[in-house]
Amino acid sequence: MPPILVNRRTMRVIDGTHRVLAAVLRGQHTIPARFVECDDEQAFVFAVEANIAHGLPLSRQDRTAAVRRIIATHPQWSDRAIAAFTGLAHKTVGAIRRRSSGEGPQSHTRRGRDGRLRPVDGAHRHREAGRLLAVRPDASLREVAAEAGVCASTVRDARDRLRRGEDPVLPTQRGASRGTGRTAAVAATPLNRPADHGHHVALLRTLRGDPSLRLSESGRTLLHLLRVCTVDEAGWDRLRDNVPAHCADLVVRAARECGQAWQEFAVEVERRANRRRSG
């Protein structure tokens, strides 16, 4: 028989109580033991794992109850990791998690059997990588990957999509939250061009009235660039209709790169403004 398992912090037997009683009845004064240091919740996980491996068989009801308790105390553990401890299929663990999702703390990440944390939602990974790339465009792929908790290839994909003016989140990931069993409805809100145009014109009029912009060279340059975008719906239609077919790909690329440049500019200006307000 394997050594008994004892929590060194409390000196309580985690696994092997029956073996200790048998040793006492035989008049033994010692018994092989393995010590671990853990809290009560981790001790419970060890006890379940040991019983699955060689102890008295746990009923399905007992294993289901163990899964619920582990999900409540270790919500970041993946379904497969919990399944490995409890002897249930990972799909069964996932179903139990979905049924009990409103009863305990929820986590955006899961810790796999290899110990690594991974986001539950694939879209969340790309979105976080895209946010970091916009805020820190000079950071290396490895730096962004380490901070976002993703691999470098995910960061590279998000960067390439941003450079093309695309959403860093893959189209197949935008509607679903993986691991929750639910689909998040993504409502596409059509742009109201006339209203957007009027709002933009009003903003530009306000900015032109600010002396700090109007009387500096950089301010006048900024106002000129912003004024280029004050095109109404009819103007956008004329521009789109008159793009030569042989130039379409280059125009698309240039427009997307301009959009990305403005997005990065806005993020950095907002970051600096927030830092000045907080400082």
C-alpha positions in Angstrom: 0.0 0.0 0.0 1.2 3.5 -0.6 2.3 5.8 2.3 -0.4 7.7 4.0 -0.7 11.4 3.1 -0.5 13.9 6.0 -0.9 17.7 6.0 2.1 19.0 7.8 0.4 22.2 8.8 -2.3 20.4 10.8 -0.9 16.9 11.1 -4.2 15.6 9.9 -4.3 12.5 7.7 -5.5 13.4 4.2 -5.4 9.9 2.8 -4.9 6.6 4.7 -7.1 6.8 7.8 -8.1 3.1 7.4 -4.5 2.1 7.0 -3.6 4.0 10.3 -6.4 2.2 12.1 -5.2 -1.2 10.7 -1.7 -0.4 11.8 -2.8 0.4 15.3 -4.8 -2.8 15.6 -1.7 -4.7 14.5 0.3 -3.0 17.3 2.5 -1.0 14.9 4.0 2.2 16.3 5.1 3.7 12.9 3.7 3.8 9.4 5.2 5.2 6.2 3.9 8.7 5.5 4.3 11.4 2.9 3.9 15.0 4.1 2.5 18.0 2.2 1.9 21.6 3.2 -1.5 22.9 2.0 -4.7 24.6 3.1 -7.9 22.7 3.8 -9.3 23.2 0.3 -6.1 21.8 -1.3 -6.2 18.9 1.2 -9.7 18.1 0.0 -8.5 17.9 -3.6 -5.7 15.6 -2.6 -8.1 13.4 -0.7 -10.5 13.1 -3.7 -7.6 12.3 -6.0 -6.3 9.6 -3.7 -9.7 8.0 -3.3 -10.1 7.9 -7.0 -6.7 6.3 -7.4 -6.7 3.6 -4.8 -9.2 4.2 -2.0 -12.8 3.2 -1.5 -14.7 3.9 -4.7 -16.6 7.2 -4.6 -20.1 7.2 -5.9 -21.0 9.4 -8.9 -23.0 11.6 -6.5 -19.9 12.0 -4.3 -17.7 12.8 -7.3 -20.2 15.3 -8.5 -20.3 17.0 -5.1 -16.5 17.1 -5.1 -16.5 18.8 -8.5 -18.9 21.4 -7.2 -16.7 22.1 -4.2 -13.6 22.3 -6.3 -15.2 24.7 -8.8 -16.3 26.9 -5.9 -12.8 27.0 -4.3 -10.7 26.9 -7.5 -12.8 28.6 -10.2 -9.7 29.2 -12.3 -9.0 25.5 -12.8 -9.8 24.1 -16.2 -12.5 21.4 -16.7 -9.8 18.9 -17.7 -7.7 19.6 -14.6 -10.7 19.1 -12.3 -11.6 16.0 -14.2 -8.1 14.5 -13.6 -8.6 14.9 -9.9 -12.2 13.6 -9.7 -12.3 10.8 -12.2 -15.2 12.4 -14.2 -15.1 13.3 -17.9 -14.1 16.9 -18.6 -17.4 17.5 -20.5 -19.3 16.4 -17.3 -17.2 18.8 -15.3 -18.1 21.6 -17.8 -21.8 20.8 -17.5 -21.6 20.9 -13.7 -19.7 24.2 -14.0 -22.4 25.7 -16.2 -25.2 24.6 -13.9 -23.4 26.1 -10.9 -22.1 29.2 -12.6 -24.3 31.6 -10.6 -23.3 30.1 -7.3 -19.6 31.0 -7.0 -16.9 33.4 -8.2 -16.2 33.4 -12.0 -12.8 33.7 -13.6 -11.8 34.8 -17.1 -8.9 32.3 -17.0 -8.5 28.6 -16.4 -5.4 26.8 -15.1 -4.7 23.7 -17.1 -3.1 20.5 -16.0 0.3 21.9 -17.0 -0.2 24.7 -14.5 -0.5 27.5 -17.2 -3.3 30.1 -17.0 -5.2 30.5 -20.2 -8.2 32.9 -20.9 -11.5 31.2 -21.1 -12.6 33.4 -24.0 -10.5 33.3 -27.1 -11.8 36.7 -28.1 -10.6 38.1 -24.8 -7.0 37.0 -25.6 -7.0 38.8 -28.9 -8.7 41.9 -27.5 -6.3 42.2 -24.7 -3.3 41.7 -27.0 -4.8 44.4 -29.3 -5.2 46.8 -26.4 -1.6 46.4 -25.3 -0.3 46.8 -28.9 -2.2 50.0 -29.3 -1.0 51.4 -26.0 2.6 50.2 -26.4 3.3 49.9 -30.1 7.0 49.6 -29.6 6.8 46.6 -27.2 8.1 43.3 -28.5 5.8 40.4 -29.2 7.2 38.5 -26.2 6.6 41.4 -23.8 3.0 41.8 -24.9 2.5 38.0 -24.9 3.8 37.7 -21.3 1.6 40.6 -20.1 -1.5 39.4 -21.9 -1.0 35.7 -20.9 -1.0 34.5 -24.5 1.6 33.1 -26.9 3.6 35.3 -29.3 1.8 33.9 -32.3 -1.5 35.3 -30.9 0.1 38.7 -30.5 1.5 38.6 -34.0 -1.9 37.8 -35.4 -3.5 40.6 -33.5 -0.8 43.0 -34.6 -1.2 42.0 -38.3 -5.0 42.4 -38.1 -4.6 45.9 -36.5 -2.2 47.0 -39.2 -4.8 46.0 -41.8 -7.4 48.1 -40.0 -9.3 45.0 -38.8 -10.7 44.0 -35.4 -8.0 42.1 -33.5 -10.7 39.6 -32.5 -11.2 36.8 -35.0 -14.6 36.8 -36.7 -15.4 33.3 -35.4 -14.7 34.4 -31.8 -16.8 37.6 -31.7 -20.1 36.0 -31.0 -19.3 33.2 -28.5 -17.8 33.1 -25.0 -16.0 29.8 -25.0 -16.4 27.6 -21.9 -19.6 29.3 -20.7 -22.0 27.4 -22.9 -23.7 30.7 -23.8 -23.6 32.8 -26.9 -23.2 36.5 -26.5 -25.4 38.3 -29.0 -23.3 40.9 -30.9 -25.6 43.6 -32.2 -24.4 45.5 -35.2 -25.4 49.1 -34.8 -25.5 50.8 -38.2 -23.7 54.2 -38.4 -25.9 57.2 -38.8 -23.7 59.2 -41.1 -25.6 62.5 -41.1 -25.7 62.6 -37.3 -22.0 61.5 -37.1 -21.0 64.2 -39.6 -22.9 66.9 -37.8 -21.3 65.9 -34.5 -17.9 65.9 -36.0 -18.3 69.3 -37.5 -19.5 70.7 -34.1 -16.4 69.2 -32.4 -14.1 70.7 -35.0 -15.8 74.1 -34.6 -15.1 74.0 -30.8 -11.5 73.0 -31.3 -10.9 75.7 -33.9 -12.0 78.2 -31.3 -9.3 77.1 -28.8 -6.3 79.5 -29.1 -3.8 76.8 -27.9 -4.5 74.9 -31.1 -5.2 77.7 -33.5 -2.1 79.7 -32.7 0.5 76.8 -32.7 1.9 75.1 -35.7 1.2 71.6 -34.4 -2.3 72.6 -33.4 -3.0 74.0 -36.9 -1.7 70.7 -38.4 -4.0 68.7 -36.1 -7.0 70.9 -37.0 -6.2 70.5 -40.7 -6.0 66.7 -40.4 -9.2 66.5 -38.5 -11.0 68.8 -41.0 -10.2 66.2 -43.7 -12.7 63.8 -42.0 -15.6 66.3 -42.1 -17.1 64.6 -45.2 -20.9 64.1 -45.3 -22.6 60.9 -46.5 -22.9 62.1 -50.1 -19.2 63.0 -50.1 -18.2 59.5 -48.9 -20.4 58.0 -51.6 -18.7 60.0 -54.3 -15.3 59.0 -53.0 -16.2 55.3 -52.9 -17.8 55.4 -56.3 -14.8 57.0 -58.0 -12.1 54.7 -56.6 -10.5 53.1 -59.7 -10.7 49.3 -59.7 -7.0 48.8 -60.1 -6.3 51.0 -57.1 -8.9 49.5 -54.8 -6.6 47.2 -52.9 -4.1 50.1 -52.2 -6.8 52.5 -51.2 -8.2 49.9 -48.8 -4.8 49.3 -47.3 -4.0 53.1 -47.0 -7.4 53.8 -45.4 -7.0 51.1 -42.9 -3.5 52.2 -42.0 -4.8 55.8 -41.5 -7.6 54.5 -39.3 -5.2 52.5 -37.2 -2.9 55.5 -36.9 -5.7 57.7 -35.6 -6.8 54.9 -33.2 -3.3 54.7 -31.7 -3.1 58.5 -31.6 -6.4 58.6 -29.7 -5.3 56.0 -27.2 -2.1 57.7 -26.4 -3.7 61.2 -26.1 -6.3 59.7 -23.7 -3.6 57.9 -21.7 -1.6 61.1 -21.2 -4.7 63.1 -20.3 -5.7 60.5 -17.7 -2.2 60.5 -16.3 -2.1 64.3 -16.0 -5.5 64.3 -14.3 -4.5 61.7 -11.8 -1.1 63.3 -11.1 
